[in-house]
Amino acid sequence: MSPPSFIIAIDGPSASGKGTLARRVAARFGLAHLDTGRLYRATGLAVLDAGGDPTDPVAAEKAARDLDLLRPADPRLRDEDVGRAASLVAAIPAVRAALLDAQRDFARHPPAPAKGAVLDGRDIGTVVCPDATVKLFLVASAESRAERRVKELRRSRAAAIYDAVLQDMRERDARDSERRVAPLAAAPDAMTIDTTLLDADQVFEQASDHIARLLAARR
């Protein structure tokens, strides 16, 4: 089977809005969606459930290689401790290598009847799918992203203190941007959208217009 003709890569830091955008873009353009951050969260959760240390390369790699991409999402994946574990396992080269092929295979051979795929994460446009047709990079201030995460946690009835969430977000940003393998960074040919002062509809409109222009240019 030949690779699909259309792949969209959406990258950005935590709570920048990339997951919401990716789901809407997938529905709008008939694409399969893969939240790659969920893979790292699932890996981190598996390590925690086994009583392991997310910084242990051996335990983290085993969890990544045993991961079932088709397994339904565990509601605990949105917990803050799982998010921290995900950031730690994501910095381990062996974990990234274990998940890389699975992500690329999904992008190139999405489940039918999808016409292509949209993947969101932190290194999709730079490492996972550097040949993606469309690359989007979402940014937002740490303060606005912390506010969004607090609201999300409170909606799920989880306790959340803004200062603690902001500090954790800044620490995660530093880990993601400074890690040696596949650091968080915009691809040179990515369109950057600052979502700090935009709502989800405005972000979707900008992204959709950009995608539609590229689709039209390919016809």
PyRosetta script that sets phi, psi and omega in degrees:
from pyrosetta import init, pose_from_sequence

init()
pose = pose_from_sequence("MSPPSFIIAIDGPSASGKGTLARRVAARFGLAHLDTGRLYRATGLAVLDAGGDPTDPVAAEKAARDLDLLRPADPRLRDEDVGRAASLVAAIPAVRAALLDAQRDFARHPPAPAKGAVLDGRDIGTVVCPDATVKLFLVASAESRAERRVKELRRSRAAAIYDAVLQDMRERDARDSERRVAPLAAAPDAMTIDTTLLDADQVFEQASDHIARLLAARR")
pose.set_psi(1, 132.9)
pose.set_omega(1, 179.6)
pose.set_phi(2, -79.1)
pose.set_psi(2, 154.9)
pose.set_omega(2, -179.2)
pose.set_phi(3, -63.6)
pose.set_psi(3, 149.9)
pose.set_omega(3, 177.4)
pose.set_phi(4, -63.1)
pose.set_psi(4, 153.3)
pose.set_omega(4, -175.8)
pose.set_phi(5, -81.2)
pose.set_psi(5, -9.2)
pose.set_omega(5, -173.3)
pose.set_phi(6, -137.5)
pose.set_psi(6, 117.3)
pose.set_omega(6, 177.6)
pose.set_phi(7, -129.0)
pose.set_psi(7, 132.0)
pose.set_omega(7, 177.7)
pose.set_phi(8, -114.5)
pose.set_psi(8, 126.8)
pose.set_omega(8, 177.8)
pose.set_phi(9, -107.4)
pose.set_psi(9, 126.2)
pose.set_omega(9, 178.4)
pose.set_phi(10, -124.1)
pose.set_psi(10, 115.3)
pose.set_omega(10, -178.6)
pose.set_phi(11, -118.4)
pose.set_psi(11, 163.0)
pose.set_omega(11, 176.4)
pose.set_phi(12, 160.5)
pose.set_psi(12, 166.1)
pose.set_omega(12, 179.6)
pose.set_phi(13, -72.6)
pose.set_psi(13, 173.4)
pose.set_omega(13, -179.9)
pose.set_phi(14, -57.3)
pose.set_psi(14, 136.6)
pose.set_omega(14, 176.1)
pose.set_phi(15, 63.9)
pose.set_psi(15, 24.2)
pose.set_omega(15, 176.4)
pose.set_phi(16, -83.9)
pose.set_psi(16, -11.0)
pose.set_omega(16, 178.9)
pose.set_phi(17, 103.6)
pose.set_psi(17, 8.1)
pose.set_omega(17, -174.5)
pose.set_phi(18, -69.1)
pose.set_psi(18, -33.3)
pose.set_omega(18, -179.9)
pose.set_phi(19, -67.6)
pose.set_psi(19, -46.0)
pose.set_omega(19, 177.7)
pose.set_phi(20, -60.5)
pose.set_psi(20, -45.1)
pose.set_omega(20, 179.6)
pose.set_phi(21, -63.0)
pose.set_psi(21, -44.6)
pose.set_omega(21, -177.6)
pose.set_phi(22, -60.5)
pose.set_psi(22, -42.2)
pose.set_omega(22, 179.6)
pose.set_phi(23, -64.1)
pose.set_psi(23, -41.4)
pose.set_omega(23, -178.9)
pose.set_phi(24, -70.6)
pose.set_psi(24, -39.6)
pose.set_omega(24, 178.5)
pose.set_phi(25, -64.2)
pose.set_psi(25, -41.5)
pose.set_omega(25, 179.5)
pose.set_phi(26, -60.2)
pose.set_psi(26, -44.1)
pose.set_omega(26, -180.0)
pose.set_phi(27, -67.6)
pose.set_psi(27, -39.0)
pose.set_omega(27, -176.6)
pose.set_phi(28, -67.8)
pose.set_psi(28, -40.2)
pose.set_omega(28, -173.3)
pose.set_phi(29, -107.6)
pose.set_psi(29, 9.9)
pose.set_omega(29, 176.3)
pose.set_phi(30, 68.9)
pose.set_psi(30, 42.9)
pose.set_omega(30, -177.1)
pose.set_phi(31, -113.3)
pose.set_psi(31, 153.4)
pose.set_omega(31, 171.7)
pose.set_phi(32, -78.7)
pose.set_psi(32, 148.4)
pose.set_omega(32, -176.6)
pose.set_phi(33, -120.6)
pose.set_psi(33, 135.5)
pose.set_omega(33, 173.9)
pose.set_phi(34, -129.0)
pose.set_psi(34, 118.8)
pose.set_omega(34, 174.1)
pose.set_phi(35, -87.1)
pose.set_psi(35, 97.2)
pose.set_omega(35, -174.8)
pose.set_phi(36, -69.5)
pose.set_psi(36, -24.5)
pose.set_omega(36, 176.8)
pose.set_phi(37, -62.3)
pose.set_psi(37, -30.7)
pose.set_omega(37, 178.6)
pose.set_phi(38, -63.4)
pose.set_psi(38, -31.8)
pose.set_omega(38, 179.1)
pose.set_phi(39, -64.9)
pose.set_psi(39, -41.5)
pose.set_omega(39, 179.8)
pose.set_phi(40, -72.8)
pose.set_psi(40, -35.4)
pose.set_omega(40, 176.3)
pose.set_phi(41, -65.7)
pose.set_psi(41, -40.9)
pose.set_omega(41, 179.1)
pose.set_phi(42, -64.5)
pose.set_psi(42, -37.2)
pose.set_omega(42, 177.0)
pose.set_phi(43, -64.8)
pose.set_psi(43, -47.2)
pose.set_omega(43, 178.9)
pose.set_phi(44, -61.0)
pose.set_psi(44, -41.9)
pose.set_omega(44, 179.5)
pose.set_phi(45, -63.9)
pose.set_psi(45, -40.4)
pose.set_omega(45, 179.3)
pose.set_phi(46, -61.8)
pose.set_psi(46, -39.2)
pose.set_omega(46, 178.0)
pose.set_phi(47, -65.0)
pose.set_psi(47, -45.3)
pose.set_omega(47, -179.9)
pose.set_phi(48, -63.0)
pose.set_psi(48, -43.2)
pose.set_omega(48, -179.5)
pose.set_phi(49, -62.7)
pose.set_psi(49, -29.0)
pose.set_omega(49, 179.9)
pose.set_phi(50, -85.5)
pose.set_psi(50, 0.9)
pose.set_omega(50, -179.4)
pose.set_phi(51, 77.5)
pose.set_psi(51, 18.1)
pose.set_omega(51, -177.9)
pose.set_phi(52, -92.4)
pose.set_psi(52, -178.5)
pose.set_omega(52, -179.5)
pose.set_phi(53, -107.2)
pose.set_psi(53, 121.6)
pose.set_omega(53, -179.2)
pose.set_phi(54, -60.2)
pose.set_psi(54, -16.0)
pose.set_omega(54, 177.7)
pose.set_phi(55, -89.5)
pose.set_psi(55, -3.1)
pose.set_omega(55, 179.8)
pose.set_phi(56, -81.3)
pose.set_psi(56, 111.4)
pose.set_omega(56, -176.4)
pose.set_phi(57, -58.8)
pose.set_psi(57, -37.5)
pose.set_omega(57, -177.4)
pose.set_phi(58, -67.5)
pose.set_psi(58, -48.7)
pose.set_omega(58, -178.9)
pose.set_phi(59, -65.4)
pose.set_psi(59, -40.1)
pose.set_omega(59, -178.0)
pose.set_phi(60, -68.2)
pose.set_psi(60, -42.0)
pose.set_omega(60, 179.8)
pose.set_phi(61, -64.8)
pose.set_psi(61, -41.2)
pose.set_omega(61, 178.7)
pose.set_phi(62, -60.4)
pose.set_psi(62, -43.7)
pose.set_omega(62, -179.7)
pose.set_phi(63, -62.8)
pose.set_psi(63, -40.2)
pose.set_omega(63, -179.6)
pose.set_phi(64, -66.2)
pose.set_psi(64, -41.8)
pose.set_omega(64, -177.5)
pose.set_phi(65, -72.5)
pose.set_psi(65, -24.2)
pose.set_omega(65, 179.6)
pose.set_phi(66, -89.3)
pose.set_psi(66, -1.4)
pose.set_omega(66, -174.1)
pose.set_phi(67, -67.8)
pose.set_psi(67, 136.7)
pose.set_omega(67, 176.8)
pose.set_phi(68, -102.9)
pose.set_psi(68, 109.9)
pose.set_omega(68, -176.6)
pose.set_phi(69, -63.4)
pose.set_psi(69, -26.4)
pose.set_omega(69, -176.4)
pose.set_phi(70, -91.1)
pose.set_psi(70, -2.5)
pose.set_omega(70, 179.8)
pose.set_phi(71, -68.0)
pose.set_psi(71, 134.8)
pose.set_omega(71, 179.0)
pose.set_phi(72, -55.2)
pose.set_psi(72, 147.0)
pose.set_omega(72, -177.6)
pose.set_phi(73, -66.6)
pose.set_psi(73, 133.8)
pose.set_omega(73, 176.5)
pose.set_phi(74, -80.3)
pose.set_psi(74, 130.4)
pose.set_omega(74, -179.6)
pose.set_phi(75, -59.6)
pose.set_psi(75, -20.3)
pose.set_omega(75, 179.6)
pose.set_phi(76, -73.4)
pose.set_psi(76, -8.9)
pose.set_omega(76, -177.7)
pose.set_phi(77, -62.7)
pose.set_psi(77, -21.3)
pose.set_omega(77, -179.6)
pose.set_phi(78, -88.6)
pose.set_psi(78, -3.0)
pose.set_omega(78, 179.5)
pose.set_phi(79, -64.5)
pose.set_psi(79, 146.8)
pose.set_omega(79, -177.8)
pose.set_phi(80, -64.8)
pose.set_psi(80, -36.4)
pose.set_omega(80, 179.9)
pose.set_phi(81, -67.9)
pose.set_psi(81, -31.1)
pose.set_omega(81, 176.7)
pose.set_phi(82, -71.9)
pose.set_psi(82, -37.1)
pose.set_omega(82, 176.2)
pose.set_phi(83, -61.3)
pose.set_psi(83, -41.5)
pose.set_omega(83, 177.9)
pose.set_phi(84, -65.9)
pose.set_psi(84, -41.2)
pose.set_omega(84, 178.4)
pose.set_phi(85, -63.2)
pose.set_psi(85, -38.5)
pose.set_omega(85, 179.5)
pose.set_phi(86, -62.0)
pose.set_psi(86, -42.1)
pose.set_omega(86, 179.8)
pose.set_phi(87, -64.2)
pose.set_psi(87, -35.0)
pose.set_omega(87, -179.3)
pose.set_phi(88, -72.6)
pose.set_psi(88, -45.3)
pose.set_omega(88, -179.4)
pose.set_phi(89, -69.7)
pose.set_psi(89, -29.3)
pose.set_omega(89, -178.6)
pose.set_phi(90, -67.8)
pose.set_psi(90, -19.4)
pose.set_omega(90, 179.0)
pose.set_phi(91, -84.3)
pose.set_psi(91, -2.9)
pose.set_omega(91, -178.3)
pose.set_phi(92, -92.8)
pose.set_psi(92, 116.8)
pose.set_omega(92, -176.2)
pose.set_phi(93, -53.1)
pose.set_psi(93, -39.6)
pose.set_omega(93, -177.7)
pose.set_phi(94, -65.9)
pose.set_psi(94, -31.6)
pose.set_omega(94, 177.6)
pose.set_phi(95, -69.4)
pose.set_psi(95, -46.1)
pose.set_omega(95, -179.7)
pose.set_phi(96, -62.1)
pose.set_psi(96, -39.3)
pose.set_omega(96, 178.7)
pose.set_phi(97, -65.6)
pose.set_psi(97, -39.0)
pose.set_omega(97, -178.4)
pose.set_phi(98, -65.8)
pose.set_psi(98, -32.9)
pose.set_omega(98, -177.2)
pose.set_phi(99, -93.6)
pose.set_psi(99, -14.0)
pose.set_omega(99, -174.4)
pose.set_phi(100, -62.5)
pose.set_psi(100, -49.6)
pose.set_omega(100, -177.2)
pose.set_phi(101, -61.5)
pose.set_psi(101, -39.0)
pose.set_omega(101, -179.6)
pose.set_phi(102, -63.4)
pose.set_psi(102, -41.3)
pose.set_omega(102, 179.4)
pose.set_phi(103, -66.4)
pose.set_psi(103, -44.2)
pose.set_omega(103, 179.9)
pose.set_phi(104, -65.1)
pose.set_psi(104, -38.8)
pose.set_omega(104, 179.9)
pose.set_phi(105, -64.7)
pose.set_psi(105, -39.7)
pose.set_omega(105, 177.8)
pose.set_phi(106, -63.1)
pose.set_psi(106, -43.1)
pose.set_omega(106, -178.1)
pose.set_phi(107, -64.4)
pose.set_psi(107, -41.5)
pose.set_omega(107, -175.7)
pose.set_phi(108, -83.5)
pose.set_psi(108, -25.3)
pose.set_omega(108, -178.2)
pose.set_phi(109, -134.6)
pose.set_psi(109, 67.5)
pose.set_omega(109, -178.6)
pose.set_phi(110, -68.4)
pose.set_psi(110, 156.2)
pose.set_omega(110, 179.3)
pose.set_phi(111, -63.9)
pose.set_psi(111, 141.9)
pose.set_omega(111, 177.8)
pose.set_phi(112, -65.5)
pose.set_psi(112, 149.5)
pose.set_omega(112, 6.6)
pose.set_phi(113, -97.9)
pose.set_psi(113, 24.0)
pose.set_omega(113, -176.3)
pose.set_phi(114, -58.7)
pose.set_psi(114, 141.9)
pose.set_omega(114, -180.0)
pose.set_phi(115, -86.7)
pose.set_psi(115, -8.8)
pose.set_omega(115, -178.0)
pose.set_phi(116, 178.0)
pose.set_psi(116, -159.1)
pose.set_omega(116, -176.0)
pose.set_phi(117, -143.8)
pose.set_psi(117, 149.7)
pose.set_omega(117, 171.0)
pose.set_phi(118, -123.4)
pose.set_psi(118, 126.8)
pose.set_omega(118, 179.4)
pose.set_phi(119, -119.3)
pose.set_psi(119, 135.6)
pose.set_omega(119, 174.7)
pose.set_phi(120, -119.8)
pose.set_psi(120, 142.9)
pose.set_omega(120, -178.1)
pose.set_phi(121, -178.6)
pose.set_psi(121, -139.4)
pose.set_omega(121, -178.1)
pose.set_phi(122, -125.4)
pose.set_psi(122, -14.5)
pose.set_omega(122, -179.1)
pose.set_phi(123, -138.9)
pose.set_psi(123, 27.6)
pose.set_omega(123, -176.0)
pose.set_phi(124, -69.2)
pose.set_psi(124, -50.1)
pose.set_omega(124, -177.9)
pose.set_phi(125, -73.6)
pose.set_psi(125, -18.6)
pose.set_omega(125, -177.7)
pose.set_phi(126, -100.9)
pose.set_psi(126, -32.7)
pose.set_omega(126, -173.5)
pose.set_phi(127, -124.9)
pose.set_psi(127, -54.2)
pose.set_omega(127, -173.5)
pose.set_phi(128, -67.0)
pose.set_psi(128, -51.0)
pose.set_omega(128, -179.0)
pose.set_phi(129, -132.3)
pose.set_psi(129, 68.8)
pose.set_omega(129, -179.3)
pose.set_phi(130, -65.2)
pose.set_psi(130, -14.8)
pose.set_omega(130, 178.4)
pose.set_phi(131, -99.6)
pose.set_psi(131, 16.4)
pose.set_omega(131, -179.9)
pose.set_phi(132, -57.0)
pose.set_psi(132, 143.9)
pose.set_omega(132, -179.3)
pose.set_phi(133, -66.1)
pose.set_psi(133, -40.3)
pose.set_omega(133, 179.9)
pose.set_phi(134, -127.2)
pose.set_psi(134, 134.3)
pose.set_omega(134, 176.6)
pose.set_phi(135, -126.6)
pose.set_psi(135, 125.0)
pose.set_omega(135, 178.5)
pose.set_phi(136, -121.4)
pose.set_psi(136, 141.4)
pose.set_omega(136, 178.5)
pose.set_phi(137, -129.7)
pose.set_psi(137, 116.4)
pose.set_omega(137, -178.6)
pose.set_phi(138, -97.3)
pose.set_psi(138, 135.9)
pose.set_omega(138, 176.4)
pose.set_phi(139, -130.6)
pose.set_psi(139, 160.8)
pose.set_omega(139, 175.0)
pose.set_phi(140, -167.6)
pose.set_psi(140, 156.8)
pose.set_omega(140, 179.9)
pose.set_phi(141, -63.9)
pose.set_psi(141, 151.0)
pose.set_omega(141, 179.0)
pose.set_phi(142, -61.0)
pose.set_psi(142, -35.3)
pose.set_omega(142, -179.1)
pose.set_phi(143, -64.5)
pose.set_psi(143, -45.8)
pose.set_omega(143, -179.7)
pose.set_phi(144, -67.8)
pose.set_psi(144, -35.9)
pose.set_omega(144, 179.0)
pose.set_phi(145, -68.8)
pose.set_psi(145, -36.4)
pose.set_omega(145, 177.2)
pose.set_phi(146, -65.5)
pose.set_psi(146, -39.4)
pose.set_omega(146, 177.2)
pose.set_phi(147, -61.5)
pose.set_psi(147, -42.1)
pose.set_omega(147, 179.0)
pose.set_phi(148, -63.6)
pose.set_psi(148, -43.0)
pose.set_omega(148, -178.4)
pose.set_phi(149, -66.7)
pose.set_psi(149, -38.7)
pose.set_omega(149, 178.3)
pose.set_phi(150, -61.8)
pose.set_psi(150, -45.4)
pose.set_omega(150, 178.9)
pose.set_phi(151, -61.4)
pose.set_psi(151, -40.9)
pose.set_omega(151, 179.5)
pose.set_phi(152, -62.5)
pose.set_psi(152, -44.1)
pose.set_omega(152, -179.0)
pose.set_phi(153, -66.4)
pose.set_psi(153, -40.4)
pose.set_omega(153, -179.0)
pose.set_phi(154, -69.1)
pose.set_psi(154, -32.3)
pose.set_omega(154, 176.2)
pose.set_phi(155, -63.5)
pose.set_psi(155, -30.6)
pose.set_omega(155, 178.2)
pose.set_phi(156, -91.1)
pose.set_psi(156, 11.3)
pose.set_omega(156, 177.5)
pose.set_phi(157, 67.2)
pose.set_psi(157, 21.4)
pose.set_omega(157, 175.9)
pose.set_phi(158, -90.7)
pose.set_psi(158, 143.1)
pose.set_omega(158, 178.0)
pose.set_phi(159, -69.6)
pose.set_psi(159, 137.2)
pose.set_omega(159, -178.9)
pose.set_phi(160, -148.5)
pose.set_psi(160, 128.6)
pose.set_omega(160, 176.9)
pose.set_phi(161, -111.4)
pose.set_psi(161, 124.1)
pose.set_omega(161, -173.1)
pose.set_phi(162, -53.4)
pose.set_psi(162, -49.3)
pose.set_omega(162, -176.4)
pose.set_phi(163, -60.2)
pose.set_psi(163, -39.0)
pose.set_omega(163, 180.0)
pose.set_phi(164, -69.1)
pose.set_psi(164, -41.1)
pose.set_omega(164, 179.2)
pose.set_phi(165, -65.4)
pose.set_psi(165, -41.4)
pose.set_omega(165, 179.0)
pose.set_phi(166, -62.7)
pose.set_psi(166, -44.7)
pose.set_omega(166, 179.7)
pose.set_phi(167, -63.3)
pose.set_psi(167, -43.4)
pose.set_omega(167, 179.1)
pose.set_phi(168, -63.0)
pose.set_psi(168, -38.7)
pose.set_omega(168, -179.6)
pose.set_phi(169, -65.6)
pose.set_psi(169, -42.4)
pose.set_omega(169, 179.2)
pose.set_phi(170, -64.5)
pose.set_psi(170, -38.9)
pose.set_omega(170, 178.2)
pose.set_phi(171, -66.2)
pose.set_psi(171, -39.9)
pose.set_omega(171, 179.6)
pose.set_phi(172, -68.1)
pose.set_psi(172, -40.7)
pose.set_omega(172, 177.0)
pose.set_phi(173, -56.0)
pose.set_psi(173, -43.6)
pose.set_omega(173, -178.8)
pose.set_phi(174, -64.7)
pose.set_psi(174, -44.3)
pose.set_omega(174, 178.7)
pose.set_phi(175, -62.0)
pose.set_psi(175, -45.1)
pose.set_omega(175, -176.6)
pose.set_phi(176, -66.6)
pose.set_psi(176, -37.3)
pose.set_omega(176, -176.4)
pose.set_phi(177, -82.5)
pose.set_psi(177, -25.7)
pose.set_omega(177, -173.5)
pose.set_phi(178, -104.5)
pose.set_psi(178, -3.3)
pose.set_omega(178, -178.7)
pose.set_phi(179, -65.1)
pose.set_psi(179, 151.0)
pose.set_omega(179, -174.3)
pose.set_phi(180, -70.3)
pose.set_psi(180, -36.4)
pose.set_omega(180, -177.6)
pose.set_phi(181, -103.8)
pose.set_psi(181, 127.2)
pose.set_omega(181, 175.1)
pose.set_phi(182, 48.9)
pose.set_psi(182, 59.0)
pose.set_omega(182, 178.6)
pose.set_phi(183, -67.4)
pose.set_psi(183, 155.9)
pose.set_omega(183, 176.2)
pose.set_phi(184, -65.9)
pose.set_psi(184, 119.4)
pose.set_omega(184, -179.5)
pose.set_phi(185, -163.1)
pose.set_psi(185, 150.0)
pose.set_omega(185, 177.8)
pose.set_phi(186, -77.8)
pose.set_psi(186, 136.7)
pose.set_omega(186, 173.4)
pose.set_phi(187, -66.4)
pose.set_psi(187, 147.7)
pose.set_omega(187, -178.6)
pose.set_phi(188, -55.5)
pose.set_psi(188, -30.9)
pose.set_omega(188, -177.9)
pose.set_phi(189, -101.7)
pose.set_psi(189, 19.1)
pose.set_omega(189, 179.6)
pose.set_phi(190, -87.1)
pose.set_psi(190, 146.4)
pose.set_omega(190, 171.4)
pose.set_phi(191, -86.6)
pose.set_psi(191, 123.8)
pose.set_omega(191, 179.9)
pose.set_phi(192, -95.4)
pose.set_psi(192, 132.8)
pose.set_omega(192, 177.2)
pose.set_phi(193, -123.4)
pose.set_psi(193, 120.1)
pose.set_omega(193, 176.8)
pose.set_phi(194, -87.1)
pose.set_psi(194, 113.0)
pose.set_omega(194, -174.8)
pose.set_phi(195, -94.9)
pose.set_psi(195, 6.5)
pose.set_omega(195, -175.2)
pose.set_phi(196, -52.7)
pose.set_psi(196, -47.0)
pose.set_omega(196, -175.0)
pose.set_phi(197, -108.8)
pose.set_psi(197, 13.4)
pose.set_omega(197, -178.3)
pose.set_phi(198, -109.0)
pose.set_psi(198, 147.1)
pose.set_omega(198, 171.5)
pose.set_phi(199, -90.8)
pose.set_psi(199, 174.3)
pose.set_omega(199, -174.6)
pose.set_phi(200, -60.4)
pose.set_psi(200, -36.5)
pose.set_omega(200, -179.6)
pose.set_phi(201, -66.3)
pose.set_psi(201, -39.7)
pose.set_omega(201, 179.8)
pose.set_phi(202, -67.2)
pose.set_psi(202, -39.8)
pose.set_omega(202, 177.7)
pose.set_phi(203, -64.2)
pose.set_psi(203, -44.8)
pose.set_omega(203, 180.0)
pose.set_phi(204, -61.9)
pose.set_psi(204, -39.4)
pose.set_omega(204, 179.9)
pose.set_phi(205, -64.0)
pose.set_psi(205, -46.3)
pose.set_omega(205, 179.2)
pose.set_phi(206, -61.7)
pose.set_psi(206, -46.9)
pose.set_omega(206, -178.2)
pose.set_phi(207, -64.9)
pose.set_psi(207, -43.6)
pose.set_omega(207, -178.2)
pose.set_phi(208, -63.3)
pose.set_psi(208, -41.6)
pose.set_omega(208, 178.3)
pose.set_phi(209, -61.3)
pose.set_psi(209, -42.3)
pose.set_omega(209, 179.8)
pose.set_phi(210, -64.7)
pose.set_psi(210, -45.2)
pose.set_omega(210, -179.8)
pose.set_phi(211, -64.2)
pose.set_psi(211, -42.9)
pose.set_omega(211, -179.1)
pose.set_phi(212, -62.8)
pose.set_psi(212, -38.7)
pose.set_omega(212, 177.7)
pose.set_phi(213, -63.0)
pose.set_psi(213, -41.8)
pose.set_omega(213, 179.9)
pose.set_phi(214, -68.4)
pose.set_psi(214, -37.7)
pose.set_omega(214, 176.5)
pose.set_phi(215, -62.8)
pose.set_psi(215, -43.1)
pose.set_omega(215, -179.6)
pose.set_phi(216, -64.7)
pose.set_psi(216, -36.9)
pose.set_omega(216, -178.6)
pose.set_phi(217, -68.2)
pose.set_psi(217, -24.3)
pose.set_omega(217, -177.7)
pose.set_phi(218, -83.3)
pose.set_psi(218, -15.9)
pose.set_omega(218, -176.0)
pose.set_phi(219, -79.2)
pose.dump_pdb("model.pdb")
